Amino acid sequence: MYNFKDKVVYQIYPKSFHDSNGDGFGDLKGVTQKLDYLADLGVDYLWLTPFFPSPQRDNGYDVANYRAVDSRYGTMDDLDELIREADKRGIGLMLDMVFNHTSTEHDWFQKALAGDKKYQDYYIFKDGSPDRCPTNWVSKFGGSAWEYVPQLGKWYLHLFDVMQADLNWENPAVRAEMADILRFWKARGIKGFRFDVVNLISKPELYEDDLEGDGRRFYTDGCNVGKYLKELVAAGGIDGMMTVGEMSSTTLENCIGYTSEKNHELTMCFNFHHLKVDYKNGQKWELMPPDHGALKRLFKTWQEGMQEHGGWNALFWCNHDQPRAVSRFGSDTTYWRESAEMLATAIHCMRGTPYIYQGEELGMTNPHFTKIDQYRDVESLNYYKILREQGKSEAETLNILAQRSRDDSRTPMQWDSSPNAGFTSGTPWIGVADNYKSINAAAQTSDADSIYSFYKAIVRLRKEHRVISEGKIEFLYPDNTDLLTYRRYGSADKEELLVLCNLTEQEIHAELPDAWATAEKLIGNYEDNPSETLRPYECVVLHTTKE
């Protein structure tokens, strides 16, 4: 059995975490300098987003060399030091492998452009004339998913930015390269891997126009994804290591297969369905309040479905591509602390492995930028133009970006109240949220009532109570839209937990089952014991042991 179910992962976006040399750009030495903070929090793994050489068109997710460190982040010696120092503290490093595509500046793609047939077969090139794309597929970042290369008379596929060319996983040489890259990093002491949009690696045999959508139904969860993952894990020598796949527009059935222990593919999956419950008409750039009923149904479906069929979830609200959860699903004003702690409780007690995104443990909020020149994200800049072209006003467009931009989560980590939040002594690559003087690590680490202290406690509970890491889950009160309640049970030591979370800033009625009336309160975000009325964003975890 994989030994990861009681672990907690902390995601670091190195560019925004801590700058050790004053150039305004976070680096590996900066991470090393903050390891004691992370050890105190109690996390087991650090997932670092890509720090490989890259033109930074997509903040490192456009990799130009998989076996080196971009000089902006430091050196290979800096990485080796980080691995050693993390090991001393019982923390493993996880690398973010972007294997669906490379940067067009990668040596492989440059050789392809120069006419090398071997490397042209590393990518997905299609012959054609400049006036007709091979298909009508739309890039995830807007515009066509194809780019024409005049000197070759060919189009290449890029499901993301035009400088991110999709790899051809049908080519065994590509798969062998990917496995060799994993062996390289494992040999340096890396303990786990996160695979970016890995369910997109198996493309269709026939490329055709999508008359119903943007093309994703032809390349998402392709028929060979499981086969390629199994081969990659075996050839890369990583079976039994912590691995997580980011799954784009996936299904429960596919994720059960990817994470079933008997298949030897991945240990867990990210899915994003629960982070689309505030997409009006299913569109990211159209706003609406979160649909709590849909949120509850999705949690129930994925939690109970994975449980029944032996799959495993990665649990998260935040990452480098998502707005800050406390601004999105909670309150970043009146009930800031209460809602941040409720959101933590809601997922950390579920069945799966929880992920904390840097600053989430402090209740960091969206920066609420008000000008387009404050943004750096290529997707946000593209959609600013698209939304304006669609007729939206400047104010409406900026309001949408302020709630949806990936830059909402990429502002510098707020370490203290000094200039630039203690992130850098120079000029940060992106602006700091204005509230850093009150929301920062220095203000919270010594405060027993802080969000940080609450996170420490909720992380510790996973280690102390096997029912959280190993027990079953049952969702309760399905008809109460704003009350997220579930029971954890069935562990060897006969523990049971009851978790109650008020998803709103309104008081709601929540009558406890009789059996829980005298249960022990393990944790909650209000001081006194729960009553039949849950206060705004109240959460409570009750504990009992069955005879």
DRENVO-581471 format. One line per field, with one value per residue (C-alpha): residue number from 1; residue in one letter; x, y, z. Coordinates in steps of 0.2 Angstrom, whole numbers. Example, Ala and Ser with C-alpha at 12.3 -4.5 7.8 and 13.67 -1.06 7.14 Angstrom:
<sites>
num <- (1  2)
residu <- (a  s)
east <- (62  68)
north <- (-22  -5)
up <- (39  36)
</sites>
This chain:
<sites>
num <- (1  2  3  4  5  6  7  8  9  10  11  12  13  14  15  16  17  18  19  20  21  22  23  24  25  26  27  28  29  30  31  32  33  34  35  36  37  38  39  40  41  42  43  44  45  46  47  48  49  50  51  52  53  54  55  56  57  58  59  60  61  62  63  64  65  66  67  68  69  70  71  72  73  74  75  76  77  78  79  80  81  82  83  84  85  86  87  88  89  90  91  92  93  94  95  96  97  98  99  100  101  102  103  104  105  106  107  108  109  110  111  112  113  114  115  116  117  118  119  120  121  122  123  124  125  126  127  128  129  130  131  132  133  134  135  136  137  138  139  140  141  142  143  144  145  146  147  148  149  150  151  152  153  154  155  156  157  158  159  160  161  162  163  164  165  166  167  168  169  170  171  172  173  174  175  176  177  178  179  180  181  182  183  184  185  186  187  188  189  190  191  192  193  194  195  196  197  198  199  200  201  202  203  204  205  206  207  208  209  210  211  212  213  214  215  216  217  218  219  220  221  222  223  224  225  226  227  228  229  230  231  232  233  234  235  236  237  238  239  240  241  242  243  244  245  246  247  248  249  250  251  252  253  254  255  256  257  258  259  260  261  262  263  264  265  266  267  268  269  270  271  272  273  274  275  276  277  278  279  280  281  282  283  284  285  286  287  288  289  290  291  292  293  294  295  296  297  298  299  300  301  302  303  304  305  306  307  308  309  310  311  312  313  314  315  316  317  318  319  320  321  322  323  324  325  326  327  328  329  330  331  332  333  334  335  336  337  338  339  340  341  342  343  344  345  346  347  348  349  350  351  352  353  354  355  356  357  358  359  360  361  362  363  364  365  366  367  368  369  370  371  372  373  374  375  376  377  378  379  380  381  382  383  384  385  386  387  388  389  390  391  392  393  394  395  396  397  398  399  400  401  402  403  404  405  406  407  408  409  410  411  412  413  414  415  416  417  418  419  420  421  422  423  424  425  426  427  428  429  430  431  432  433  434  435  436  437  438  439  440  441  442  443  444  445  446  447  448  449  450  451  452  453  454  455  456  457  458  459  460  461  462  463  464  465  466  467  468  469  470  471  472  473  474  475  476  477  478  479  480  481  482  483  484  485  486  487  488  489  490  491  492  493  494  495  496  497  498  499  500  501  502  503  504  505  506  507  508  509  510  511  512  513  514  515  516  517  518  519  520  521  522  523  524  525  526  527  528  529  530  531  532  533  534  535  536  537  538  539  540  541  542  543  544  545  546  547)
residu <- (m  y  n  f  k  d  k  v  v  y  q  i  y  p  k  s  f  h  d  s  n  g  d  g  f  g  d  l  k  g  v  t  q  k  l  d  y  l  a  d  l  g  v  d  y  l  w  l  t  p  f  f  p  s  p  q  r  d  n  g  y  d  v  a  n  y  r  a  v  d  s  r  y  g  t  m  d  d  l  d  e  l  i  r  e  a  d  k  r  g  i  g  l  m  l  d  m  v  f  n  h  t  s  t  e  h  d  w  f  q  k  a  l  a  g  d  k  k  y  q  d  y  y  i  f  k  d  g  s  p  d  r  c  p  t  n  w  v  s  k  f  g  g  s  a  w  e  y  v  p  q  l  g  k  w  y  l  h  l  f  d  v  m  q  a  d  l  n  w  e  n  p  a  v  r  a  e  m  a  d  i  l  r  f  w  k  a  r  g  i  k  g  f  r  f  d  v  v  n  l  i  s  k  p  e  l  y  e  d  d  l  e  g  d  g  r  r  f  y  t  d  g  c  n  v  g  k  y  l  k  e  l  v  a  a  g  g  i  d  g  m  m  t  v  g  e  m  s  s  t  t  l  e  n  c  i  g  y  t  s  e  k  n  h  e  l  t  m  c  f  n  f  h  h  l  k  v  d  y  k  n  g  q  k  w  e  l  m  p  p  d  h  g  a  l  k  r  l  f  k  t  w  q  e  g  m  q  e  h  g  g  w  n  a  l  f  w  c  n  h  d  q  p  r  a  v  s  r  f  g  s  d  t  t  y  w  r  e  s  a  e  m  l  a  t  a  i  h  c  m  r  g  t  p  y  i  y  q  g  e  e  l  g  m  t  n  p  h  f  t  k  i  d  q  y  r  d  v  e  s  l  n  y  y  k  i  l  r  e  q  g  k  s  e  a  e  t  l  n  i  l  a  q  r  s  r  d  d  s  r  t  p  m  q  w  d  s  s  p  n  a  g  f  t  s  g  t  p  w  i  g  v  a  d  n  y  k  s  i  n  a  a  a  q  t  s  d  a  d  s  i  y  s  f  y  k  a  i  v  r  l  r  k  e  h  r  v  i  s  e  g  k  i  e  f  l  y  p  d  n  t  d  l  l  t  y  r  r  y  g  s  a  d  k  e  e  l  l  v  l  c  n  l  t  e  q  e  i  h  a  e  l  p  d  a  w  a  t  a  e  k  l  i  g  n  y  e  d  n  p  s  e  t  l  r  p  y  e  c  v  v  l  h  t  t  k  e)
east <- (0  6  12  4  -14  -9  2  -1  7  12  13  26  26  44  43  32  38  54  68  85  95  84  81  62  60  58  71  77  88  73  63  78  77  59  60  59  42  36  42  33  17  19  18  26  30  34  27  37  30  43  59  67  75  60  56  42  29  18  28  38  25  34  49  65  76  69  86  92  88  84  97  83  79  97  109  108  119  105  92  104  105  86  84  96  89  71  76  84  66  57  50  51  52  39  43  31  33  25  25  10  20  37  42  45  63  66  81  69  57  71  78  61  60  77  69  75  63  67  62  47  40  42  28  11  14  1  4  -7  -9  -8  -27  -34  -31  -31  -46  -56  -50  -48  -33  -35  -28  -40  -38  -33  -25  -14  1  7  26  29  46  39  22  15  4  9  -3  -3  -17  -11  0  7  25  19  20  11  22  18  16  12  31  40  56  46  40  57  64  50  55  73  69  61  75  87  77  74  93  95  84  67  53  38  30  15  11  3  -13  -7  -24  -21  -6  -15  -22  -34  -29  -41  -40  -57  -67  -77  -95  -101  -87  -69  -61  -57  -69  -57  -41  -46  -44  -38  -38  -19  -17  -18  -6  6  6  8  23  30  29  38  51  54  56  44  31  27  32  20  13  -2  -10  -18  -33  -42  -60  -59  -72  -74  -72  -56  -48  -53  -43  -28  -27  -32  -17  -19  -15  1  -2  -4  -7  -20  -28  -33  -50  -58  -76  -79  -70  -82  -98  -97  -95  -110  -116  -100  -89  -74  -75  -94  -97  -110  -111  -105  -119  -117  -129  -119  -103  -110  -116  -99  -90  -102  -100  -81  -78  -90  -86  -68  -71  -82  -70  -53  -48  -39  -43  -31  -40  -38  -46  -31  -17  -7  -21  -35  -41  -39  -52  -56  -60  -70  -80  -78  -77  -61  -68  -81  -79  -61  -54  -70  -72  -53  -54  -70  -64  -48  -59  -71  -58  -44  -56  -61  -55  -39  -23  -24  -14  -10  -6  7  -2  -18  -13  -12  -29  -21  -34  -35  -26  -41  -30  -39  -28  -23  -5  -4  -7  7  -3  -3  -21  -27  -20  -27  -44  -44  -43  -56  -68  -66  -69  -85  -91  -88  -84  -67  -74  -83  -68  -57  -70  -70  -51  -50  -61  -54  -36  -23  -13  -25  -15  3  6  21  20  16  30  29  24  40  40  35  29  46  46  60  72  70  55  44  40  21  13  10  -8  -12  -17  0  3  -11  -11  7  16  25  8  1  15  15  -4  -13  -29  -23  -28  -10  -12  -28  -20  -6  -20  -30  -13  -9  -26  -23  -8  -17  -33  -32  -50  -46  -33  -40  -59  -74  -85  -104  -112  -127  -141  -142  -157  -148  -140  -128  -123  -109  -109  -101  -96  -79  -80  -74  -55  -47  -48  -67  -65  -79  -79  -94  -89  -101  -97  -108  -104  -112  -112  -129  -134  -141  -150  -141  -148  -135  -140  -143  -128  -117  -124  -110  -96  -79  -75  -59  -58  -69  -68  -79  -73  -89  -97  -109  -127  -142  -138  -122  -115  -108  -95  -94  -85  -84  -76  -84  -75  -81  -76  -88  -88)
north <- (0  17  27  44  44  53  66  84  93  112  120  133  145  149  165  172  163  171  181  178  190  206  204  204  186  171  158  141  148  158  142  134  149  146  127  130  139  124  111  120  120  101  97  82  87  102  103  116  123  123  131  124  135  144  160  162  164  154  157  141  129  132  121  123  111  97  93  110  125  142  154  166  153  148  134  115  117  127  114  100  111  113  94  90  103  97  79  84  91  76  85  78  88  85  92  98  89  98  83  87  101  110  128  131  137  119  111  98  110  121  105  102  119  117  102  87  73  64  79  84  67  73  85  85  93  93  97  111  128  144  148  132  126  107  108  122  118  132  135  135  153  159  158  144  128  128  138  138  137  144  137  119  121  113  117  112  109  120  117  131  146  147  145  128  115  99  83  67  54  41  42  29  40  54  42  36  54  57  42  46  64  56  44  59  69  53  51  68  65  71  61  64  71  82  79  94  92  74  67  77  67  54  63  55  45  56  75  83  99  100  105  104  113  118  102  95  80  73  74  73  57  49  30  28  39  24  14  29  32  14  14  30  25  8  15  30  19  30  16  19  37  51  56  67  70  87  81  94  92  74  61  52  35  40  46  30  21  33  31  13  5  -11  -1  7  23  38  39  53  66  84  87  105  102  109  125  128  130  149  149  156  145  135  149  155  173  174  178  171  167  149  136  127  114  109  110  98  86  86  83  68  61  61  56  42  36  36  27  13  9  12  28  43  62  76  89  107  124  134  133  144  144  148  163  164  153  165  178  166  155  164  182  192  206  203  185  183  172  161  158  154  141  134  131  122  111  106  98  93  80  72  56  61  70  88  102  119  133  146  159  149  145  164  168  177  186  191  207  216  224  238  241  230  235  226  209  198  182  178  170  186  198  188  188  206  209  196  202  220  214  206  223  223  239  243  242  226  218  223  217  200  199  204  188  176  179  167  182  182  168  173  189  188  178  189  186  202  220  227  234  221  210  204  195  205  219  224  227  212  205  207  219  214  214  230  220  213  224  215  198  191  176  186  192  174  161  166  170  154  161  164  155  149  141  133  126  118  110  103  96  88  80  70  62  59  51  37  39  55  46  29  29  29  45  47  64  70  83  83  95  108  117  128  115  104  89  72  58  49  31  13  14  0  10  12  31  42  60  72  87  102  117  132  138  155  171  168  158  141  127  111  99  86  68  61  50  66  77  72  70  78  93  91  108  123  141  147  145  138  121  120  122  119  136  137  154  163  151  141  124  110  93  81  65  49  31  17  2)
up <- (0  -4  11  8  15  31  22  18  3  3  -14  -18  -33  -31  -42  -28  -12  -6  -14  -7  -18  -20  -39  -36  -41  -29  -29  -23  -9  -3  -1  9  20  25  28  47  44  33  46  60  49  49  30  23  5  -5  -23  -32  -48  -63  -60  -76  -90  -98  -108  -94  -107  -95  -79  -81  -89  -105  -102  -112  -103  -91  -84  -77  -66  -73  -68  -61  -48  -44  -48  -47  -31  -24  -28  -20  -4  -4  -5  9  21  17  20  37  42  36  20  3  -13  -27  -45  -57  -74  -89  -101  -112  -121  -121  -125  -143  -137  -132  -142  -148  -156  -163  -172  -178  -185  -194  -203  -192  -196  -180  -169  -180  -174  -156  -159  -168  -185  -199  -217  -224  -232  -222  -225  -217  -199  -198  -186  -178  -160  -148  -137  -118  -118  -132  -151  -163  -156  -171  -178  -196  -199  -217  -219  -216  -224  -208  -193  -175  -161  -146  -134  -123  -128  -146  -138  -130  -143  -139  -138  -148  -135  -149  -153  -141  -142  -133  -120  -117  -115  -102  -92  -92  -85  -70  -67  -68  -54  -43  -43  -36  -21  -28  -18  -29  -45  -50  -69  -77  -88  -90  -96  -112  -118  -129  -144  -157  -172  -183  -181  -185  -182  -167  -171  -153  -143  -143  -147  -129  -131  -144  -134  -115  -106  -123  -125  -121  -106  -94  -104  -106  -87  -82  -94  -88  -69  -73  -84  -74  -58  -48  -43  -25  -25  -22  -39  -43  -60  -65  -74  -86  -89  -83  -77  -60  -70  -78  -61  -52  -66  -65  -46  -42  -33  -44  -60  -54  -63  -51  -32  -34  -45  -46  -53  -55  -56  -38  -44  -58  -47  -49  -68  -75  -90  -87  -93  -82  -87  -83  -64  -52  -34  -29  -31  -14  -19  -34  -23  -11  -24  -32  -16  -13  -30  -30  -12  -12  -30  -27  -10  -18  -32  -24  -31  -22  -22  -20  -9  -13  -15  -21  -32  -44  -57  -45  -36  -18  -9  5  -7  -19  -7  9  15  14  25  39  42  35  49  51  33  30  44  38  21  28  39  24  14  26  35  19  11  1  2  6  -2  5  -7  -1  9  11  29  32  24  10  -2  -20  -22  -30  -44  -53  -68  -83  -81  -64  -72  -79  -83  -102  -100  -91  -104  -118  -110  -106  -125  -129  -116  -122  -140  -134  -129  -110  -103  -95  -77  -80  -88  -74  -61  -70  -70  -52  -47  -60  -65  -61  -55  -40  -32  -39  -29  -17  -1  14  26  37  37  30  12  -1  13  17  0  -8  -4  -23  -34  -35  -52  -48  -35  -17  -10  -1  15  18  34  43  34  36  43  57  64  64  69  87  88  95  88  70  54  54  71  65  50  61  71  57  49  66  67  51  60  76  70  57  53  43  33  32  36  25  22  22  18  28  26  7  7  17  3  14  26  22  34  33  44  44  51  49  54  64  80  79  79  71  66  62  52  50  40  37  19  22  32  38  53  49  58  61  73  79  78  95  96  94  107  120  108  110  100  91  83  78  73  87  105  113  109  94  96  84  76  66  66  50  42  58  57  70  71  83  89  97  98  96  107)
</sites>
